[in-house]
Amino acid sequence: MKTVNNPTLTQWLQQAAALLTPLLETGPVPVDAIQEARRILLEVLDINATTLMLYPERELTQAQLQQLEPVLTRRLTGEPLAHILGHWYFWDFKLAVAPCTLIPRPDTELLVEQCLTLHLPAQAKVLDLGTGTGAIALALAREKPRWTVTGVDLQPDAVALAKHNVQLLALSNCQIKQSSWFAAIAGQQFDLIVSNPPYIDAEDPHLAWGDVRFEPDSALVAPEQGLADIRHICTQAPQFLTPSGWLWLEHGYQQADAVQRILTEAGFSSVQSVKDYGGQWRISGGQLSAQLQL
C-alpha cells in the first residue's frame, strides 16, 4: 500500500477504507469498509479502541506500517481477515481458526443462547455435531461447567483445531472426537444435540461471494437443496437422545418451514424457529417425546 510518510491513525484508516471499498461493498451483504479497516488496525497493532478514539492523530511508525501492509494486501485479494490473523472471536472468547473449517459467525451465537434457555439436567450431556473450530461446544462448556460437552467433526484438521481451542481455553468438561456425524458415539445418549451443519444448496449464488469462497464446501454445501445433512441428523438423533432430549440446528434463512417439517416427522414436539439478529429465521429445534424415543 502506498501511503504518505508517517500517516496518522485516522489517515491510515481512510486510505485503507478507500482501498477496501470495492471489495466489501459488493455482494449480497455489503461490509462497512471503515469498520473493516479499523479492525485490521486494532488487531494487527494490538491497540484498543480507546487509544484510537483518544489519539486519532498519532503517527504510525515505519515498523507499524510494515506490520499493516502485508495484512491489508492479503485482505484486498478477498482472503478472510480471520484466516490472515489466524484467530477470530465467538461468544466471549478468542478462537484459533484455519481454512479447514468455517469461520465462527455472530448468528451462530443464537444457538448457544437458545441452548442456555432450555431446562436441562444440572449435569447435562451435550453433543455438538460438525463442531469445526469447536465454537458452539466451547461456549456451552464455558457457560455450564457442570455439563459434559462432546464435539465431533469428520475432518481430521478440524478435529485438531478444535482440540487446540479446548486447550487454549483450558476446559476440562469439553472433548473433541473425529466422527462422521453419530458414527463414533454409538450407544451414547445426550440431553441436548446441537449442530451448525452444511445447509447451502450447491447452486446458491452466495457461494461466490465474500469469505465463503475461502471456506471448505464440505462445511457449507449439502444435497437436496441443502437439507440432506439436516434430514440425516434429525432422523438419527432420537436414538442418541435421552427421553425429552432436545435437538437444535442452524439452517438457511428460507429453510425454517422445511426444517420444522423434518423435525416433526422425526418425532420431535415443541418444534419452533428463532430469528437471527438480522430478522431472518436462522435456527430451529424441538424436544423428543419420551414415548417416541427409538
N, C-alpha and C positions, 0 to 999 in steps of 0.2 A: 504494500500500500504506500503510495506517495503522499507525504504529508509535509506541512510546513515544519521548520525546525522547532523542536520542543513545543508541540501543541499543548494546550491546556486540556484538562479532563473534558470540559464542555466541547472544545473544538474537535477532539478526537471522536467523541460521541456523534457529533453532527456529521463528520466526514464518513465515519463507519456506517451510520444510518443511511446516508445517501447511496453508498455502495450496495447496501443490503436490500434497499427498497425494491429493485426489480425482481429479486429472488423471493422476497417474502410477501409481496402484495399481489401475487398471482396465486391461482389455485382456489379450491373451494373454501378454505378458511384462511384469509389473509392474516399475517402476523405483523404486529407493530414493530417497525424497524428500529425505532429509538429504544424500545424495551429490549430488543434482542442485542443491540449494541451495548446497552447498559449491562446486561447480564454477562456478556463477554468481558467487559471491563472489570466488573466486580469479581468474577470468578478467576480470571487469569492473574490479576494483580493482587487477589486476596485482600480486597479492601471492602469495607461495609458501606451500606447506602448512606449512613450518616456522614461519612467522610466526603462522599460525592456531593452531598447536599450542602455541607458547610464550606467546602473548599473547591468549588467548581472551576476556579481559575488557576488551580495548582498545575504547574507544568509537569508533563511526563518526562522522565529521564530517558536517555537513549537505551538503557538496559530494559526499561519497561516497554518501550516501543518494539524492541526486538522480541520480547515475550508476546506481545499482542499480534504482531504482523503475521506469523505463520498460522495462528488460530483463525484470524479473520480471513486469510487467504483460503484456508480449507473450508470455512463456512460458506464462502462465496461460491464454492463448487456445488453446494447443496448438502454437503455432509452434515449430519445432525450434530449440533453442539454437544449433546450428551456423549456421542462417540469420540469427539475430539478431546473432551475433557476427561473421559473415562469414568465419569460419575454423574449421577442425577439425583433428584430429590423426590421422595414419596412420603406421604403422611407427615411425620415429624423427624425424618432421618435421611441420611445420605446413603445412596447405594452405589456400588461398583456396577457399571454397565459395559456391554460389549455388543458387537454386531451379531452375535449368535442368537439373540432373542430380542423381544420387544423392549423399547424404552418405556419405563413407567409413566403413566399419564394421570393427570388430576382426576379425570372422570372415573378411573378405576377405584379411587378412594371411596366412591359411593358404595362399592361392595363392602369395604371394610366398615363403613358407617352403618350399613344395614345389618351386617352380621352382629355388630355390637349391640343392636337393639333387641335381638332375639332372646327368648327365655330358654337358656341352655343350662345344663348342669354346671356346677361350680368348677368341676374338673373335666370339662368337655374335651372330647377328642375331635379334631378338625382336620379335614383333608383339603388341600389346595391343588387342584388338577391343572397341569400345564403351568407350573409355578414361574418359569422364566428366571428373572432376577431374584425371585423369592419375595417380591414386594408385598403381596397380599398376606402370605404366610407370616412374614416378619412383622408386619403391622399388627396382626392379630395376636401374635406371640408376645409382642411388647405390651400391648394393652391388657392382655389377660395372662399373667404369669402362671396361673394355675391350669391353664389349658395346655393340652399337648397337641402341637400342630405339626402335620406332615405335609411337605410339598413334594410333588413328583413332576418330572419332566422327561420327555423322550430323548432329548438331545443331550449327549454327554457334556458338551461345552456349557450348556445352560445349567446342568446339574452342578458342575464345578464352580460356576459363577455364583449360583445361589448358596452353595456351601461356604464359599468365601465370604458372602454377605452375612451369613449366620455367624461366622467367626468374628467379622468386623464389629457386629453388634453384641457379641458375647451372650447369645441367647441359648440357654440350656434346655428350653422347652420346645425347640423347633428342630426338626430333622428333615433332610432332603434325600430323596431316592430317585434313581433312574427307573422310569416305568412308562409304558405305553398305556396311558390312562390308568385303568384299575389292575393291569396285569400283575404288578409286583406286590399287590396288597391283598391277595386272595385270603378270604377268611376273616378279614378285619372289618370292624364296624365303627362308624363315626356319628357323632351327634350333628355335625354340620359338614357339608361338602360345598366348596365354593370354587368357581373357575372363571377365568377370562380366556375362553378357548378361541381358536380361529373361527371367525364368523363372516368373513368378507367373501363375496362371490368373485370368482376368478376374472369376470368381465367388468368388475366395478372400476369406473374411471378414477376413483380416489387413489388407486394403487400407483398411479403415475405421478402423484403429487407429493411434495413435502418429504418428511422423514421416512415414511413407509417405503419409499424407494430403496432405502438402505437397510431395511429390516427383512428378516427371512420370511419367504412366502409360507413356510411351514407353520409359522406362528400367526399368520394372518388369514390365509385362504382355506376355505373348506368347500367341498362339493355340495350339490343340492341347494344352490343359491345361498351358500354359506351356512346351511343348517345341519350338515351331516354330523359334525362333531358334537354339536349341541344335542342332537337327537340321540347319539350314542351315549352321551353322559346321562341324559335323563332316563333312558330305558335301562341302563345298567346300575344307576345309583341306588335304587331301592334295596338291592341285596347287600349294599355296603353301608346302609344307614340303620341306626338304632330306631326302635319304634318312636314315631313322631319326630324323627330327624328332619333337618332342613337341607334344601338344595337351593343355592343362589348362583346366577350366571350373568355375566356381561354379554351383551349382544348388540347388533346394529340398530340404528335408530328407527328402522322400518320393520323390525323383526319381532316386536313385542307380542303382537297377536299370535303369530306363528309359534313363538316360544311358549306362550301360555297354553296353547292347544297341546303342544308336545308334553308339557308338564302334566296337564290334566289327564291325557291319555296314558301317561306312565304311572298314574296312581297318586298324584300329589293333590292336596287340597290347600285352601287358603292361598291360592295362586294369585299373585299380584305383580305389578311392574312399578318401577320408580323412575322418575325423570332425572337426567343429569343436570349439571349446572347451567347448561345451555338451553334447557327446556325440552330436551329430546328424551324419549323413552330409551333407557340405557341398560337397566338390569331387571331381571325377572326371577321369581323364585316361588317355592311352595314348600309345604310341610307334608311329609309322608304320613298317610293314615296308617295307624298301627295295624289295623286288620288287613291292610293291603301289602304289608311288608313281605318281600319274597323270601 
